[in-house]
Each structure stands twice: as C-alpha cells, then as structure tokens.
Amino acid sequence: RALDVALVVPLRPRRVARIRDLVYHRVGKRALRLDVYRRRDLPADAAAPVFVYVHGGAWVIGNKGQQGRLTVHRLAAAGWVCVSINYRLSPRATFPDHIHDVKRALRWVREHVAAHGGDPRFVVIGGGSAGAHLASLAALTPNALEYQRDFPEVDTTVQGCVGYYGVYDFADRDRHHRHGAFRRLLLERVVMKRRFDDAPEEFDKASPRWRIAGAAAPPPFMLLHGDRDSLAPAPAARDFRDHLRRASSAPVVWVELPGAQHAFEIFPSLRSDVAVRGVERFCHAIHAAWRAAAPGVDATR
C-alpha cells in the first residue's frame, strides 16, 4: 500500500506549470522544441533567473522530458524560469550541429523568456552527460561566431554552468576511457564522423577541456560526478575541474559522490535529493552575487 501511494505522488510540484513544445528553431521541415517550467503564480514581470537544461544520451538519444526533471522542478518551484530543450541527435546530425542548436535555444531565451517571467540577463545553463558537455561548451564559447553565424548580434553569454557527470574532452589523450573505444566507436563513427588522427584540432574544438584557455572569463561552474562512473570516468572530470580552476577567477564547485555511477540524479533518491539541493544553493548564490554586482539591478527583489 505504501508503494501504491508513492507511485501516485506527482513528480512535478503542483505549483509548477509546464508549457510544452514551444518551437525555438526550424531546420528544414523539422521543428526544434523546448519546454518552459515556471511557478503558476509567478508574475509576468517577475524577471526571475533562468535555468536552461540540456539532456544527455551520448549525443544520439534522449528527450527534453526524460532528464533533468528533479533539477528543473526544484528550481522552478523556487521561483526560477526553467527551459528544457531538445536538439538534433546523431547519427543523423553531425557535430557541431548539436551545439549550434544549444546556441539557438539561448537566442530564444534572450528574445522570448521575458514573456514567461524570466530575466534574459541572468541565465545558468546545465545538463547531464552529453548535455553537460554541450552546456559547458556553450558556457566557454560565448558569442563564438562558428556556432552562431546566422545570429552574430545575439549575446549567448551565460552567467553560470552546472555539469552532472559530464564528458569534457573528446580528444581523450590521457586515455581515461578504456581502450579508446569511446572516441573510436562513438565519437569518430557516429558523432564527429571523422577520425581523430585526421583532424585532432576538430576534436579539441569540440572539447570544453581544450576551450578553457581561449575563454576570456569563464562563468561560475558547478561540477557533480560519481567516483564509480564507468561511462564518463571521474579522472577526466577532475582534469577539467583542475584546468578550470587554474584559468578562472570565478568559483568552480566540485562535488564528487562516493559510490555513485553515471546518471545518479535521474530518479528520486536520497543521493539525488542532496545533489539537486546543492545545485539549487549554487544557483541561488551566484544569482545573489550577480544582483549585488550588476548595475541597475534591484538587489532586493
């Protein structure tokens, strides 16, 4: 009986509304869509902080409604406007199509999120696994023309980044992924559709790890990783953390969860609750710091 009751408890808080399937871009006949999550009682002029979530799935599977729900529900209930996006997937798509779409979603946020009560001046981007790769790449390449040639006038800078169990290095020169199969079988054949030996610079450009040096001012980062992750090994994420900390004056928060595997926050658990609460605190903290420092922003709101 207790299990029966638990299963009917709504995963999304009742006070949070979900606006589904808004089109943010069209590629040929295909519409790219996103969902908006916001409190039902959020005023239209709330100028609430914005969180953009990018789902994972090895760049080949996944959907905006399948992942990140615990994070976006909690932040939306706390007064944020959350945006969860779809993007083109491989093998039909070839990198950098994926990051182009993420940048297009950020353009939509800049131009339309105010109509949903959000503040386009303060945007945190986050994601899990492949989504963490794309989110961190977007955070480290603000206004990069190579990813937004059709809208160079739009500011795609973000004010923070959250990465759950992310992949941050396509080159994988340190062989964190066993036997090189990750790069050889997935990236070369399916995602990048080219051999690393033929174009190592393209794998570097696709890697947040190798984008740090060229980033003028990385935003605050929070990285969460399980020490038992067999799909995105923790040592590779630690390497990304270390390079970020050396290059950035902004906070780089590292959370390593003992015993945690990949995708540890997909389903409700004590572990996922602690992780998501930590993300909520991080997001509130960097938003408060931004409000205190930004000219013309009412820090009392």
C-alpha positions, 0 to 999 in steps of 0.5 A: 500500500505504501508503494501504491501511494508513492507511485501516485505522488506527482513528480512535478510540484503542483505549483509548477506549470509546464508549457510544452513544445514551444518551437525555438528553431526550424531546420528544414521541415523539422521543428526544434522544441523546448519546454518552459517550467515556471511557478503558476503564480509567478508574475509576468514581470517577475524577471526571475533567473533562468535555468536552461537544461540540456539532456544527455544520451551520448549525443544520439538519444534522449528527450527534453522530458526524460532528464533533468526533471528533479533539477528543473522542478526544484528550481522552478518551484523556487521561483526560477524560469526553467527551459528544457530543450531538445536538439538534433541527435546523431547519427543523423546530425553531425557535430557541431550541429548539436551545439549550434542548436544549444546556441539557438535555444539561448537566442530564444531565451534572450528574445522570448523568456521575458514573456514567461517571467524570466530575466534574459540577463541572468541565465545558468545553463546545465545538463547531464552527460552529453548535455553537460558537455554541450552546456559547458561548451556553450558556457566557454564559447560565448558569442563564438561566431562558428556556432552562431553565424546566422545570429552574430548580434545575439549575446549567448553569454551565460552567467553560470554552468552546472555539469552532472557527470559530464564528458569534457574532452573528446580528444581523450589523450590521457586515455581515461576511457578504456581502450579508446573505444569511446572516441573510436566507436562513438565519437569518430563513427557516429558523432564527429564522423571523422577520425581523430588522427585526421583532424585532432584540432576538430576534436579539441574544438569540440572539447570544453577541456581544450576551450578553457584557455581561449575563454576570456572569463569563464562563468561560475561552474558547478561540477557533480560526478560519481567516483564509480562512473564507468561511462564518463570516468571521474579522472577526466572530470577532475582534469577539467575541474583542475584546468578550470580552476587554474584559468578562472577567477570565478568559483568552480564547485566540485562535488564528487559522490562516493559510490555513485555511477553515471546518471545518479540524479535521474530518479528520486533518491536520497543521493539525488535529493542532496545533489539537486539541493546543492545545485539549487544553493549554487544557483541561488548564490551566484544569482545573489552575487550577480544582483549585488554586482550588476548595475541597475539591478534591484538587489532586493527583489 
